[in-house]
């Protein structure tokens, strides 16, 4: 049984990553005492009924989710009741905001008293910081503290127990389209599972692939999925910027299908086998056969010519990522550069191209600090699902959402131990 109470020394947590091309369910055992994660099982299913976070065929999606969950349960040998659900899509929005309160209530202006900050003060200032105006069709998914300021002292991560007269919280708020999230939750709960956590997939991926130095000294996690690319920028252990682009690795597959006049499945095989993100690192002399067209003889194309198509699209994606970095105005603080993850990051020579385009250090991010069945989940495509199993919460945490997205109170249970995670 899933245990969501961290008073237990160990508990089982499941995570569900619903992508455009693939649905992945991971089941892990979390050891609270040692803060370690042991992967017990993982299940995959082809996805055909969701695109850019929007459901296109509900019944089919439910069947596909069930296939992935059942495969993970069989491999792990455990039964699950609750699950952490990842969410992405162009409807995701991130904004930086802040709030401030007088500590210990109002005092006469001539009284220079200092009061010790309590958890109640922190809750009050975070409630004020997240009190932003939202359209009726949106709700808050996460409120992620960046730093606290006590009087003139800044860069404080945990203010509880410190003293001062004024407490300010700077936070990053992630919002979600209510309908998109509610529909996704309903599909999962149709299978008798309870969604106790809804997490932005870019955040989940960064949780499984980034180390403490990268989150503290500055880095950008770029999760390239099939139809979306999730971006999370870290600095000083806080999330400074998030964004989701409505483009991913499937656009490369589509380009190949159109230009070479082959089916999508064949184009995907060609991409994985022969394509290079950087054309100059592929050979113009190595050719491979293409399927015959309209009864004609088989055609040939060189890896270099194919890679020219691929590089053009990948450059476009990386340039869009750079626009988000410029929008965050934080490029100089990204000491550890860019971490590429997700299924789209497995394209050959992508890190070399990304270094050239971004002028940053770049590495491919795979799930880290896990034990157990790691040999089956060492690829970047599993980063989000495994990260979802590492997302922690308990009854003492800040409630991130108390809004309308409450099929079986799903969003009332969304919590975060931000200071432990980051």
HUCOR-V742339 format. One record per residue. PSI is psi in whole degrees, -180 to 180 (999 if undefined). BURIAL is + if it has 24 or more other ideal C-beta (glycine too) atoms within 12 Angstrom, else -. Layout:
psi:PSI burial:BURIAL
psi:PSI burial:BURIAL
//
This chain:
psi:142 burial:-
psi:132 burial:+
psi:120 burial:+
psi:5 burial:+
psi:117 burial:-
psi:5 burial:+
psi:-22 burial:-
psi:143 burial:-
psi:-35 burial:-
psi:147 burial:-
psi:162 burial:+
psi:135 burial:+
psi:134 burial:+
psi:148 burial:+
psi:143 burial:+
psi:115 burial:+
psi:112 burial:+
psi:104 burial:+
psi:177 burial:+
psi:-38 burial:+
psi:-24 burial:+
psi:142 burial:+
psi:130 burial:+
psi:130 burial:+
psi:127 burial:+
psi:142 burial:+
psi:124 burial:+
psi:156 burial:+
psi:124 burial:+
psi:123 burial:+
psi:105 burial:-
psi:-38 burial:-
psi:-43 burial:-
psi:-3 burial:-
psi:47 burial:-
psi:157 burial:-
psi:127 burial:+
psi:114 burial:+
psi:123 burial:+
psi:-37 burial:+
psi:157 burial:+
psi:143 burial:+
psi:144 burial:+
psi:150 burial:+
psi:143 burial:+
psi:140 burial:+
psi:129 burial:+
psi:0 burial:+
psi:21 burial:+
psi:142 burial:+
psi:121 burial:+
psi:37 burial:+
psi:-3 burial:+
psi:131 burial:+
psi:130 burial:+
psi:-22 burial:-
psi:103 burial:-
psi:-51 burial:-
psi:-42 burial:-
psi:-40 burial:-
psi:-41 burial:+
psi:-44 burial:+
psi:-41 burial:-
psi:-39 burial:+
psi:-44 burial:+
psi:-40 burial:+
psi:-45 burial:+
psi:-43 burial:+
psi:-45 burial:+
psi:-40 burial:+
psi:-41 burial:+
psi:-39 burial:+
psi:-41 burial:+
psi:-44 burial:-
psi:-40 burial:+
psi:-27 burial:+
psi:18 burial:-
psi:156 burial:+
psi:147 burial:-
psi:149 burial:+
psi:-34 burial:+
psi:159 burial:+
psi:145 burial:+
psi:128 burial:+
psi:126 burial:+
psi:148 burial:+
psi:140 burial:+
psi:-178 burial:+
psi:162 burial:+
psi:-14 burial:+
psi:-12 burial:+
psi:135 burial:+
psi:146 burial:+
psi:142 burial:+
psi:142 burial:+
psi:135 burial:+
psi:176 burial:+
psi:163 burial:+
psi:157 burial:+
psi:147 burial:+
psi:158 burial:+
psi:133 burial:+
psi:129 burial:+
psi:17 burial:-
psi:177 burial:-
psi:143 burial:-
psi:154 burial:-
psi:146 burial:-
psi:-23 burial:-
psi:3 burial:-
psi:114 burial:-
psi:60 burial:-
psi:151 burial:-
psi:141 burial:-
psi:150 burial:+
psi:135 burial:-
psi:132 burial:+
psi:172 burial:-
psi:-30 burial:-
psi:-39 burial:-
psi:-42 burial:+
psi:-43 burial:+
psi:-42 burial:+
psi:-45 burial:+
psi:-33 burial:+
psi:-37 burial:+
psi:-40 burial:+
psi:-40 burial:-
psi:-34 burial:+
psi:3 burial:+
psi:66 burial:-
psi:156 burial:+
psi:124 burial:-
psi:146 burial:-
psi:161 burial:-
psi:-24 burial:-
psi:15 burial:-
psi:156 burial:+
psi:162 burial:+
psi:130 burial:+
psi:-50 burial:+
psi:144 burial:+
psi:109 burial:+
psi:109 burial:+
psi:134 burial:+
psi:-49 burial:+
psi:160 burial:+
psi:149 burial:+
psi:125 burial:+
psi:113 burial:+
psi:-108 burial:-
psi:5 burial:-
psi:122 burial:-
psi:-175 burial:-
psi:32 burial:-
psi:129 burial:+
psi:-34 burial:+
psi:102 burial:-
psi:-10 burial:+
psi:129 burial:+
psi:-17 burial:-
psi:163 burial:+
psi:153 burial:-
psi:-176 burial:+
psi:-24 burial:+
psi:133 burial:+
psi:126 burial:+
psi:141 burial:+
psi:129 burial:+
psi:126 burial:+
psi:160 burial:+
psi:123 burial:+
psi:128 burial:+
psi:126 burial:+
psi:162 burial:+
psi:151 burial:+
psi:123 burial:+
psi:-47 burial:+
psi:-44 burial:-
psi:-45 burial:+
psi:-43 burial:+
psi:-43 burial:+
psi:-38 burial:+
psi:-44 burial:+
psi:-41 burial:+
psi:-36 burial:+
psi:-42 burial:+
psi:-43 burial:+
psi:-14 burial:+
psi:-23 burial:-
psi:6 burial:+
psi:9 burial:-
psi:150 burial:+
psi:122 burial:+
psi:107 burial:+
psi:-3 burial:+
psi:129 burial:+
psi:122 burial:+
psi:136 burial:+
psi:127 burial:+
psi:-33 burial:+
psi:-36 burial:+
psi:-42 burial:+
psi:-42 burial:+
psi:-42 burial:+
psi:-32 burial:+
psi:-33 burial:+
psi:-14 burial:+
psi:-23 burial:+
psi:146 burial:+
psi:175 burial:-
psi:-41 burial:-
psi:-40 burial:-
psi:-38 burial:+
psi:-29 burial:+
psi:-45 burial:-
psi:-3 burial:-
psi:123 burial:+
psi:166 burial:+
psi:125 burial:+
psi:124 burial:+
psi:109 burial:+
psi:106 burial:+
psi:106 burial:+
psi:-164 burial:+
psi:-50 burial:+
psi:-4 burial:+
psi:160 burial:+
psi:117 burial:+
psi:136 burial:+
psi:128 burial:+
psi:123 burial:+
psi:127 burial:+
psi:146 burial:+
psi:135 burial:+
psi:47 burial:+
psi:14 burial:+
psi:153 burial:+
psi:119 burial:+
psi:-23 burial:+
psi:141 burial:+
psi:152 burial:+
psi:153 burial:+
psi:122 burial:+
psi:142 burial:+
psi:44 burial:+
psi:145 burial:+
psi:-159 burial:+
psi:-22 burial:+
psi:-26 burial:+
psi:-33 burial:+
psi:-44 burial:+
psi:-43 burial:+
psi:-41 burial:+
psi:-45 burial:+
psi:-43 burial:+
psi:-43 burial:+
psi:-47 burial:-
psi:-34 burial:+
psi:-3 burial:+
psi:54 burial:-
psi:167 burial:+
psi:166 burial:-
psi:-44 burial:-
psi:-43 burial:-
psi:-40 burial:-
psi:-39 burial:+
psi:-42 burial:+
psi:-43 burial:-
psi:-43 burial:+
psi:-48 burial:+
psi:-31 burial:+
psi:-41 burial:-
psi:-20 burial:+
psi:146 burial:+
psi:138 burial:+
psi:-23 burial:+
psi:110 burial:+
psi:-34 burial:+
psi:-15 burial:-
psi:12 burial:+
psi:160 burial:+
psi:131 burial:-
psi:-12 burial:-
psi:-19 burial:-
psi:115 burial:-
psi:156 burial:-
psi:157 burial:+
psi:144 burial:-
psi:154 burial:+
psi:147 burial:-
psi:146 burial:-
psi:121 burial:-
psi:41 burial:-
psi:-2 burial:-
psi:171 burial:-
psi:157 burial:-
psi:146 burial:-
psi:164 burial:-
psi:154 burial:-
psi:147 burial:+
psi:155 burial:-
psi:-35 burial:+
psi:-44 burial:+
psi:-42 burial:+
psi:-44 burial:+
psi:-23 burial:+
psi:-41 burial:+
psi:-45 burial:+
psi:-44 burial:+
psi:-41 burial:+
psi:-44 burial:+
psi:-38 burial:+
psi:-35 burial:+
psi:-41 burial:+
psi:-45 burial:+
psi:-45 burial:+
psi:-35 burial:+
psi:-36 burial:-
psi:-36 burial:+
psi:-42 burial:+
psi:-35 burial:+
psi:-39 burial:-
psi:-37 burial:+
psi:-43 burial:+
psi:-36 burial:-
psi:-35 burial:-
psi:-16 burial:+
psi:50 burial:-
psi:12 burial:+
psi:-35 burial:+
psi:-20 burial:-
psi:-2 burial:-
psi:72 burial:+
psi:-41 burial:-
psi:10 burial:+
psi:-137 burial:+
psi:135 burial:+
psi:114 burial:+
psi:131 burial:+
psi:-174 burial:+
psi:166 burial:+
psi:-35 burial:+
psi:-17 burial:+
psi:-7 burial:+
psi:2 burial:+
psi:133 burial:+
psi:138 burial:+
psi:20 burial:+
psi:-39 burial:+
psi:-36 burial:+
psi:-44 burial:+
psi:-43 burial:+
psi:-39 burial:+
psi:-41 burial:-
psi:-42 burial:+
psi:-40 burial:+
psi:-16 burial:+
psi:36 burial:-
psi:163 burial:+
psi:141 burial:-
psi:138 burial:+
psi:161 burial:+
psi:127 burial:+
psi:122 burial:+
psi:160 burial:+
psi:130 burial:+
psi:164 burial:+
psi:42 burial:+
psi:155 burial:+
psi:-172 burial:-
psi:-136 burial:+
psi:55 burial:+
psi:-24 burial:-
psi:-23 burial:-
psi:-7 burial:+
psi:36 burial:+
psi:-2 burial:-
psi:154 burial:+
psi:-26 burial:+
psi:-16 burial:+
psi:2 burial:+
psi:-45 burial:+
psi:-46 burial:+
psi:-43 burial:+
psi:-38 burial:+
psi:-35 burial:+
psi:-34 burial:+
psi:-17 burial:+
psi:-5 burial:+
psi:123 burial:+
psi:156 burial:+
psi:157 burial:+
psi:-177 burial:+
psi:-11 burial:-
psi:-4 burial:-
psi:168 burial:+
psi:130 burial:+
psi:123 burial:+
psi:-29 burial:+
psi:129 burial:+
psi:29 burial:-
psi:-148 burial:+
psi:-10 burial:-
psi:67 burial:+
psi:60 burial:-
psi:118 burial:+
psi:35 burial:-
psi:31 burial:-
psi:-48 burial:+
psi:-18 burial:+
psi:-16 burial:+
psi:3 burial:+
psi:118 burial:+
psi:167 burial:+
psi:135 burial:+
psi:71 burial:+
psi:-40 burial:+
psi:-23 burial:+
psi:-37 burial:-
psi:-43 burial:+
psi:999 burial:+
//
